[in-house]
Amino acid sequence: MVGAVAVKAEVRLKGAAPAASYALVPGVIVDPVRGRAYLMNPRHGIDAIEISSGKKIWSTAAASKPLAVFNDQIVAQMEGGAPRSMAIALLDVNSPAKPILTAQVPLPTGVTALIDEAIGLRFSATARVTQDGILVTWQSNRQTVSGIARPGPPEVSRNSGAALIDPQTGAVRTLAEIPHDESGTVAKTIQRLAAAGVERPWRVGDFILAVAVRKDRTIIRRWDAANGKPIAEIELEPGFGLGVNSADGRQIAANKPDGADAHGVRRYDWEIYSLKAGTRAASVMIPTSAAPFFTWHTLLVYVSQPLGYRTNGGWVQAPLAIRAVEIKTGAEVWKRPLRDTRYRGPFVPAHPPQAPTRIP
């Protein structure tokens, strides 16, 4: 199946650097080349913001969910689309009002290309650039929802697929298998480490990591992902536990609780370590133990989940947002609300099965 609407524009693929951009979370793509982030806004469009200031550069309703950036184009998922397909658009990073090109990725029967979750339904898509075209992968989970309590876990139907889009024409080729980004060498190294007794090794950027605990210290063990050679360990300060990897794979965060603010919201000390240097790069206090993050010069940029708390003035509800704080002071520099795609209710109440009524 091919669906394309072409507009005269040069779409350059050769020499693209797909690793230059990365996802902070689904729907938020960081473009370090331009110092921008492209994010889903609550109005079902996309905003481009300046990372250093949070200033909005532009907003568009031409697509809804950014998936990747390469050269001067944004790969994005569009709202809705033709039946049994996912609509993909290519936008110009500086003139996004109208797509350069659109394409329809075929989906099997029973799969719907959602952006917002629905009750019992979840769909996700990713994109990256290869020498063969724009590789779009998708996953779909459909869970049986019933008001009758049933024994065992709920029945879930899972589907996944991939397609290549030609950025010149919009032609779509469905792939029989989903290509994996992990190289065979790295996968074998991870398997070898696990077989040697290393507990749950995983890859972060150019490194393979594992966690060990010795006395009162958490230790981050490191290996070079390219050749599997061990690298000096990172020893965390007492009381700190491992948090999360940075979105760009360059850093790792450790944290420990440190009291609460005036509203009773618990705060956490974060220590951020450079995986390349193996040294502490930053320390900051924020109101979350773990969050998707990256650092940008003197800023820590992270995603804060929806949060409600009571103050003297009443109940305050903070939405899902991307926030930036000054690392040295912890002061918030800017924040932007994000489209919250998670389904949060209402839910079907579960009732135990009833015995059949006997009719006399």
C-alpha positions as CSV (number, residue, x, y, z in Angstrom):
1,M,0.0,0.0,0.0
2,V,1.3,3.4,-0.9
3,G,-0.2,6.7,0.1
4,A,1.7,9.9,-0.6
5,V,1.1,13.6,-1.1
6,A,4.3,15.2,-2.4
7,V,5.2,18.9,-2.2
8,K,8.2,20.2,-4.1
9,A,11.1,20.2,-1.7
10,E,14.5,18.5,-1.4
11,V,14.5,15.6,1.1
12,R,18.1,14.6,1.8
13,L,18.7,11.1,3.2
14,K,22.3,10.3,2.4
15,G,24.6,11.4,5.1
16,A,21.8,11.9,7.7
17,A,22.9,11.5,11.3
18,P,20.1,9.7,13.1
19,A,22.0,9.6,16.3
20,A,22.1,13.4,16.6
21,S,18.5,13.5,17.8
22,Y,16.9,11.4,20.5
23,A,13.6,10.9,22.3
24,L,13.3,12.3,25.9
25,V,10.0,10.4,26.1
26,P,7.6,9.3,23.4
27,G,6.5,12.5,21.7
28,V,9.4,14.7,22.8
29,I,12.4,14.7,20.4
30,V,15.6,16.6,21.4
31,D,17.5,18.2,18.5
32,P,20.9,19.1,19.9
33,V,22.2,20.4,16.6
34,R,19.7,23.3,16.7
35,G,19.3,23.4,20.5
36,R,15.6,22.6,20.2
37,A,13.0,20.2,21.5
38,Y,10.0,19.2,19.5
39,L,7.1,18.2,21.7
40,M,3.4,17.1,21.6
41,N,1.4,20.0,23.0
42,P,-2.0,19.6,24.8
43,R,-3.8,21.0,21.7
44,H,-2.9,17.9,19.6
45,G,-0.2,19.7,17.7
46,I,3.6,20.0,17.9
47,D,5.6,22.9,19.5
48,A,9.3,23.6,18.8
49,I,11.0,25.2,21.8
50,E,14.4,26.6,22.5
51,I,16.1,24.4,25.1
52,S,18.1,27.1,26.8
53,S,15.1,29.4,27.4
54,G,11.9,27.3,26.9
55,K,10.8,30.0,24.3
56,K,8.4,28.7,21.7
57,I,9.8,29.0,18.2
58,W,6.8,27.7,16.3
59,S,3.6,25.6,16.7
60,T,1.9,23.5,14.0
61,A,-1.2,21.4,13.7
62,A,0.1,19.6,10.6
63,A,1.0,16.6,12.7
64,S,0.6,15.5,16.3
65,K,3.6,13.4,17.5
66,P,7.2,13.9,16.6
67,L,9.1,10.6,16.1
68,A,12.6,11.6,14.8
69,V,14.6,14.4,13.3
70,F,17.1,14.1,10.5
71,N,18.8,16.8,8.5
72,D,16.1,19.5,8.1
73,Q,13.0,17.2,8.5
74,I,10.8,16.0,11.3
75,V,9.2,12.6,11.0
76,A,5.9,12.8,12.8
77,Q,2.7,10.8,13.3
78,M,-0.5,12.4,12.2
79,E,-3.9,12.2,14.0
80,G,-6.3,9.6,12.6
81,G,-5.6,8.5,9.0
82,A,-7.0,6.1,6.6
83,P,-8.6,2.8,8.0
84,R,-6.0,0.1,8.8
85,S,-3.1,2.5,8.4
86,M,-0.9,5.0,10.3
87,A,-0.4,8.4,8.8
88,I,3.2,9.7,8.8
89,A,4.2,13.2,7.8
90,L,7.6,14.8,7.0
91,L,7.8,18.4,8.2
92,D,10.4,21.1,7.6
93,V,12.1,22.1,10.9
94,N,11.8,25.8,10.0
95,S,8.5,25.8,8.0
96,P,6.2,23.2,9.5
97,A,2.8,24.6,8.5
98,K,2.4,22.1,5.7
99,P,3.9,18.7,5.3
100,I,6.6,18.1,2.8
101,L,5.2,14.7,2.3
102,T,2.8,12.2,3.8
103,A,2.6,8.5,3.7
104,Q,0.3,5.7,5.0
105,V,1.9,2.8,6.8
106,P,-0.4,-0.3,6.5
107,L,-1.7,-2.0,9.7
108,P,-3.3,-5.4,10.1
109,T,-7.0,-5.9,10.9
110,G,-7.8,-5.1,14.5
111,V,-5.0,-2.6,15.0
112,T,-5.8,1.2,15.2
113,A,-3.1,3.8,15.1
114,L,-3.8,5.7,18.3
115,I,-1.9,8.5,19.9
116,D,-3.9,8.7,23.1
117,E,-4.5,5.5,25.0
118,A,-8.1,4.2,25.2
119,I,-9.5,1.8,27.7
120,G,-7.8,-1.5,26.9
121,L,-6.0,-0.1,23.9
122,R,-2.4,1.1,23.5
123,F,-0.4,1.9,20.4
124,S,3.1,3.3,20.0
125,A,5.4,4.1,17.1
126,T,9.0,5.0,16.7
127,A,11.1,6.1,13.7
128,R,14.8,6.2,12.8
129,V,16.7,6.9,9.6
130,T,18.6,4.2,7.8
131,Q,20.4,4.1,4.4
132,D,17.3,2.3,3.0
133,G,14.8,4.9,4.1
134,I,12.8,6.0,7.2
135,L,12.2,2.9,9.3
136,V,9.0,3.2,11.2
137,T,8.1,0.5,13.8
138,W,4.9,0.1,15.8
139,Q,3.5,-1.9,18.6
140,S,-0.2,-2.5,19.6
141,N,-1.7,-4.0,22.7
142,R,-5.4,-4.7,23.0
143,Q,-6.6,-6.0,26.4
144,T,-9.9,-7.6,27.0
145,V,-12.0,-5.3,29.3
146,S,-14.9,-6.8,31.1
147,G,-17.1,-6.0,34.1
148,I,-16.9,-9.7,35.1
149,A,-14.0,-10.7,37.3
150,R,-12.2,-13.6,35.6
151,P,-9.4,-15.8,37.0
152,G,-5.8,-15.3,35.8
153,P,-4.3,-12.3,34.0
154,P,-6.4,-10.4,31.5
155,E,-6.2,-11.5,27.9
156,V,-3.9,-9.3,25.8
157,S,-3.5,-9.3,22.0
158,R,-0.1,-8.0,20.9
159,N,0.9,-7.0,17.4
160,S,4.0,-5.3,16.0
161,G,5.4,-4.4,12.6
162,A,7.7,-2.2,10.6
163,A,7.9,-0.4,7.3
164,L,10.3,1.6,5.3
165,I,9.3,4.9,3.8
166,D,11.0,6.4,0.8
167,P,11.6,10.1,1.8
168,Q,11.6,11.1,-1.9
169,T,8.3,9.6,-2.9
170,G,6.4,8.5,0.2
171,A,6.4,4.9,-1.1
172,V,5.9,2.4,1.8
173,R,7.3,-1.1,2.0
174,T,6.1,-3.3,4.8
175,L,8.9,-5.4,6.3
176,A,8.4,-9.1,7.3
177,E,10.6,-8.7,10.4
178,I,11.4,-5.8,12.6
179,P,15.1,-4.8,12.3
180,H,16.9,-4.4,15.6
181,D,19.2,-1.5,16.4
182,E,21.3,-3.6,18.8
183,S,24.4,-5.0,17.0
184,G,25.1,-8.7,17.3
185,T,28.4,-8.1,18.9
186,V,26.9,-6.1,21.8
187,A,24.1,-8.6,22.3
188,K,26.6,-11.4,22.5
189,T,28.7,-9.4,25.0
190,I,25.7,-8.8,27.2
191,Q,24.8,-12.6,27.1
192,R,28.4,-13.4,28.0
193,L,28.4,-11.1,31.0
194,A,25.1,-12.5,32.2
195,A,26.4,-16.1,31.8
196,A,29.5,-15.0,33.9
197,G,27.3,-14.0,36.8
198,V,26.9,-10.3,36.1
199,E,23.3,-9.5,37.2
200,R,21.1,-7.9,34.6
201,P,23.6,-6.0,32.4
202,W,22.1,-3.5,30.0
203,R,23.3,-1.1,27.3
204,V,23.4,2.7,27.7
205,G,24.9,4.5,24.7
206,D,28.5,3.4,24.2
207,F,28.5,1.4,27.5
208,I,27.2,-1.8,29.1
209,L,26.3,-1.3,32.7
210,A,25.4,-3.4,35.7
211,V,24.7,-2.6,39.4
212,A,26.4,-4.2,42.4
213,V,26.1,-3.4,46.1
214,R,29.1,-3.6,48.4
215,K,28.6,-2.8,52.0
216,D,26.7,0.5,52.1
217,R,27.7,1.6,48.6
218,T,26.0,1.1,45.2
219,I,28.5,0.4,42.5
220,I,28.0,1.0,38.8
221,R,30.1,-1.5,36.8
222,R,31.0,-0.5,33.2
223,W,32.2,-2.2,30.0
224,D,32.9,-0.8,26.6
225,A,30.0,-1.8,24.4
226,A,32.2,-2.0,21.3
227,N,34.7,-4.5,22.6
228,G,33.3,-5.7,26.0
229,K,36.4,-4.5,27.9
230,P,35.8,-3.6,31.5
231,I,36.1,0.1,32.5
232,A,36.7,1.6,36.0
233,E,33.6,1.4,38.2
234,I,31.6,4.3,39.5
235,E,31.1,4.3,43.3
236,L,28.0,6.2,44.5
237,E,28.0,8.1,47.7
238,P,26.4,6.4,50.8
239,G,22.6,6.5,50.7
240,F,22.4,7.0,47.0
241,G,20.6,4.5,44.8
242,L,20.7,4.2,41.0
243,G,18.0,6.3,39.3
244,V,17.8,6.5,35.5
245,N,19.9,6.9,32.4
246,S,19.9,10.2,30.5
247,A,17.9,10.2,27.3
248,D,21.1,10.7,25.2
249,G,22.9,7.8,26.8
250,R,25.8,10.0,28.1
251,Q,24.9,10.1,31.8
252,I,23.4,8.2,34.6
253,A,21.6,9.7,37.7
254,A,21.7,8.5,41.3
255,N,19.3,9.8,44.0
256,K,18.3,9.8,47.6
257,P,15.3,11.3,49.4
258,D,15.9,14.6,51.2
259,G,12.8,15.8,53.1
260,A,9.8,17.6,51.7
261,D,9.0,21.1,50.5
262,A,6.4,23.5,52.1
263,H,3.6,21.6,50.3
264,G,4.6,18.2,51.6
265,V,6.0,17.1,48.3
266,R,9.0,14.9,48.8
267,R,12.3,16.1,47.3
268,Y,15.3,14.1,46.1
269,D,19.0,14.9,45.8
270,W,20.2,13.9,42.3
271,E,23.9,13.2,41.5
272,I,24.5,12.9,37.8
273,Y,27.6,11.0,36.5
274,S,29.3,11.2,33.2
275,L,29.5,7.6,31.8
276,K,32.5,8.5,29.6
277,A,34.6,10.2,32.4
278,G,33.2,8.1,35.2
279,T,33.0,11.2,37.4
280,R,30.2,13.3,39.0
281,A,29.1,16.0,36.6
282,A,26.2,17.7,38.5
283,S,24.2,17.7,41.7
284,V,20.7,19.1,42.0
285,M,17.5,18.7,44.1
286,I,14.1,18.1,42.4
287,P,10.7,16.7,43.5
288,T,11.0,13.3,41.9
289,S,13.1,10.2,42.4
290,A,13.3,9.2,38.8
291,A,12.4,11.0,35.6
292,P,13.4,11.0,31.9
293,F,16.1,13.7,31.7
294,F,19.1,15.2,29.9
295,T,21.5,18.0,30.7
296,W,21.9,21.1,28.5
297,H,24.8,23.3,29.5
298,T,23.8,24.5,33.0
299,L,20.3,23.1,32.9
300,L,18.7,19.8,33.9
301,V,15.7,19.2,31.7
302,Y,13.3,16.5,32.8
303,V,9.7,15.3,32.5
304,S,7.4,15.7,35.6
305,Q,4.4,13.5,35.9
306,P,0.9,14.9,36.8
307,L,0.8,15.8,40.5
308,G,-1.8,17.1,42.8
309,Y,-1.3,18.6,46.2
310,R,-3.1,20.8,48.7
311,T,-2.1,24.3,49.7
312,N,-3.7,27.0,51.9
313,G,-5.4,28.2,48.8
314,G,-6.9,24.9,47.9
315,W,-6.1,21.9,45.6
316,V,-3.4,22.4,43.0
317,Q,-3.1,20.1,40.0
318,A,0.1,20.2,38.0
319,P,-0.1,18.7,34.5
320,L,2.4,16.5,32.7
321,A,5.2,18.8,31.7
322,I,8.8,19.2,30.6
323,R,10.8,21.4,33.0
324,A,14.2,22.9,33.1
325,V,16.0,23.8,36.3
326,E,19.3,25.6,36.9
327,I,21.7,22.9,38.2
328,K,23.7,25.2,40.5
329,T,20.6,26.7,42.3
330,G,17.8,24.2,41.6
331,A,15.6,27.2,40.5
332,E,13.1,26.4,37.7
333,V,14.0,28.3,34.5
334,W,11.0,27.2,32.4
335,K,8.3,24.6,31.9
336,R,6.0,23.6,29.1
337,P,2.9,21.4,29.4
338,L,2.9,18.1,27.4
339,R,0.0,16.2,25.9
340,D,-0.9,13.5,28.4
341,T,-1.7,10.4,26.3
342,R,-2.1,8.0,29.2
343,Y,-5.6,6.6,29.8
344,R,-6.5,7.5,33.4
345,G,-10.2,6.4,33.6
346,P,-13.0,5.8,34.1
347,F,-12.6,2.0,34.4
348,V,-15.2,-0.7,34.1
349,P,-16.0,-2.0,37.7
350,A,-15.2,-5.6,38.1
351,H,-17.9,-7.8,39.5
352,P,-17.6,-11.4,40.6
353,P,-19.4,-13.9,38.4
354,Q,-23.0,-14.4,39.5
355,A,-24.6,-17.8,40.0
356,P,-27.4,-18.4,37.5
357,T,-30.9,-17.4,38.8
358,R,-33.1,-20.4,39.2
359,I,-36.6,-19.9,37.8
360,P,-39.2,-22.0,39.7
